[in-house]
Amino acid sequence: MAENQTASPADHAKLVTGVTKPGSDAILNVDEAIGGGEEAVGGGAGQWGFPRPKGQSLSYWLQQVRCDKLISHRTTEQLPETADTVIIGSGITGTLVAKYHKETWPDKSVVVLEARDFCSGATGRNAGHCKPDQWRGFGKYEKQFGAEQAMKILQNEQDTWEALVAYIREKNVDCDLWVGDTLDVPLDPETAALARDVFDRYRAAGGKVDHIKVTADPAEARRITRLADAQACYAWPAATLQPRKLVAHVMGVNLAAGVNLQTFTPVRRVSPYDDDTKQNDTEKGNGEETKKYRWAVHTDRGAIACVDVVHASNAYLPAYEPSLRGLIRPKPHMCNKVIPPLKFAGSGALRNSYGVLLRDGSLFSINPRYGADGVVMVGGSNPGQLKLDAWVAAQPAADRRCVDDGLSFSSAGNGSGDSEGTAAARLVTDEVRQFAEAQFDGWRESAGDDGLGPGAGYEYSWSGIIGVAADGVPFVGEMPGKQRAGQWVCAGHCGHGMARIFTAAPGLVKLMTGEGWGSTGLPDVYQLTQQRLDGLRDQASRDGGWTSRDGQNGNSGVWLESRPV
Ligand SMILES: Cc1cc2nc3c(=O)[nH]c(=O)nc-3n(C[C@H](O)[C@H](O)[C@H](O)COP(=O)(O)OP(=O)(O)OC[C@H]3O[C@@H](n4cnc5c(N)ncnc54)[C@H](O)[C@@H]3O)c2cc1C
């Protein structure tokens, strides 16, 4: 990889916006947006793509379920010719929309189309953390949307976490659920001061903080967190889980209720049913002819006529919906699987999940799978991820690295099959290693000078594709305009979907029943409206933009960060 293809995390941080404090260079909560702000260099040309048909890496979650019956599942050998509703995507969004759809209309037919294997997108490849933001994002959301919406977003994350945990417990889902305190830990005094400011502002605005334990004493923070440079610690309830197992459970219930799942069936376009067939089926009602099918969903295996279409394809939606290019952008994100050394195993195992906050606005997200196998998942927008982002941004758009979920690095020496991609993925693993050795008390000594033996250590990393929304919050609702009636979207979850989708998916189904936005209980700023789309496009063109009005073009540049936690 050429030297000039990577930017340092510090360079990269200059491209992003976040919450700052006068007189300090520390950044907290770098925006998840891809547009807006003079320094938020957009760049959107060619930043879209279909799911890659071959060469996906296997995440740890996918490796664990190789004899699951949903692998390659097709409920019927032939693709159905018609359906009431077609859902595109079988991640947590598509699967939950199918569940609530069946509960709402047991008699309506639902087909879920998945380009590759079941739940093999971001959901099957994430870091397994459901961490409701309970204060940290207040600063950036307040700046962007005002205090009221900021409060609603944080409340919604709490509601989502509660809904997810309640479902798993009620249905006794076997998915390695852990519920306990997650720790947010600033590693330098300036970031700690910034965090304190945001926390205080949130409390002053009426935010609930009773459930958050705050430790401002660095010595005490170091004791709790076992991190050498910890300056403070904020602890509140969160969860970790095996996401593929959870979603497979829900899909199992769906199939029993009559949902038809078709894997390895990529959708290439959706068109008005009339235009395609000129033989519209009709239903007679009150003497009037009413149209039954509104849309034709075209796949590599033929077309399905349907009344409603749900776009649960997240990062990939702009590939077949050009009007959303630049508004949702795909971006590879890495997760590292680490087998911890002896001092961090058994009674010494890490018992909390973490968000470790660094001065440049980046963060390490840590899920130690406590109570399961003790394998530590490290992800987040850590300094290595920022280097990978810069590398991806420097690649020719035609290479479609923006949808490359085949990036991987293995300590056994294997990689993603192409040496450039492996070298790029290794950038992330190297930073994870340096962080663990420098920060976790006794890690390096326990690992030994020669490092960990075969089968232990920084074993394996893989990429998945997150869908970054232009303003950092998901799009939920019907595509605007009469001519798009019956096309529904729940996408652009910005690397944070586990803390959003368990309420966003039922919210979308409420809208499909004809109820108003208020019935969803979701923050207003999540709603997909013409006004929001226009505003984002206008802002982008003012700022030197990343997409034209027709969504087809854009200037090249560097992507703004998104921040999975
Ligand atoms: C490495 C990584 C770590 C992450 N860590 C966390 C975390 O710890 N916590 C958290 O909250 N979030 C995390 N996220 C983000 C989270 O995983 C996503 O927000 C969430 O899974 C999105 O779910 P989804 O169902 O909308 O999308 P996906 O799971 O991506 O599902 C979309 C599906 O649609 C299919 N599809 C796309 N296009 C087509 C087409 N044309 N035809 C047919 N099918 C199609 C795809 O193949 C895919 O299976 C992480 C993501 C990654 C990649």
The ligand as a Gaussian input file, in Angstrom:
#p B3LYP/6-31G(d) Opt

LIG

0 1
 C      -18.059000      -4.364000      11.981000
 C      -19.361000      -3.754000      12.453000
 C      -19.552000      -3.546000      13.804000
 C      -20.756000      -3.024000      14.262000
 N      -20.959000      -2.953000      15.594000
 C      -22.151000      -2.542000      16.074000
 C      -22.423000      -2.574000      17.456000
 O      -21.624000      -3.081000      18.255000
 N      -23.598000      -2.055000      17.896000
 C      -24.523000      -1.539000      17.025000
 O      -25.555000      -1.033000      17.477000
 N      -24.321000      -1.571000      15.704000
 C      -23.168000      -2.072000      15.209000
 N      -22.961000      -2.129000      13.859000
 C      -24.047000      -1.680000      12.965000
 C      -25.189000      -2.691000      12.892000
 O      -24.683000      -3.979000      12.628000
 C      -26.166000      -2.242000      11.783000
 O      -26.632000      -0.943000      12.080000
 C      -27.361000      -3.157000      11.649000
 O      -26.972000      -4.500000      11.655000
 C      -28.130000      -2.836000      10.374000
 O      -29.095000      -3.839000      10.178000
 P      -29.894000      -3.927000       8.812000
 O      -30.741000      -5.137000       8.866000
 O      -30.545000      -2.630000       8.539000
 O      -28.754000      -4.082000       7.708000
 P      -27.962000      -5.404000       7.260000
 O      -27.734000      -6.310000       8.394000
 O      -26.773000      -4.958000       6.485000
 O      -28.993000      -6.117000       6.317000
 C      -29.252000      -5.667000       5.009000
 C      -29.398000      -6.916000       4.162000
 O      -29.912000      -6.551000       2.887000
 C      -29.308000      -7.376000       1.920000
 N      -29.394000      -6.685000       0.637000
 C      -28.821000      -5.517000       0.313000
 N      -29.095000      -5.191000      -0.957000
 C      -29.865000      -6.181000      -1.448000
 C      -30.440000      -6.409000      -2.699000
 N      -30.266000      -5.564000      -3.712000
 N      -31.180000      -7.531000      -2.868000
 C      -31.368000      -8.388000      -1.829000
 N      -30.821000      -8.217000      -0.610000
 C      -30.069000      -7.125000      -0.428000
 C      -27.878000      -7.495000       2.421000
 O      -27.212000      -8.590000       1.831000
 C      -28.080000      -7.621000       3.905000
 O      -28.176000      -8.954000       4.333000
 C      -21.781000      -2.647000      13.350000
 C      -21.593000      -2.869000      11.989000
 C      -20.402000      -3.422000      11.541000
 C      -20.231000      -3.674000      10.077000

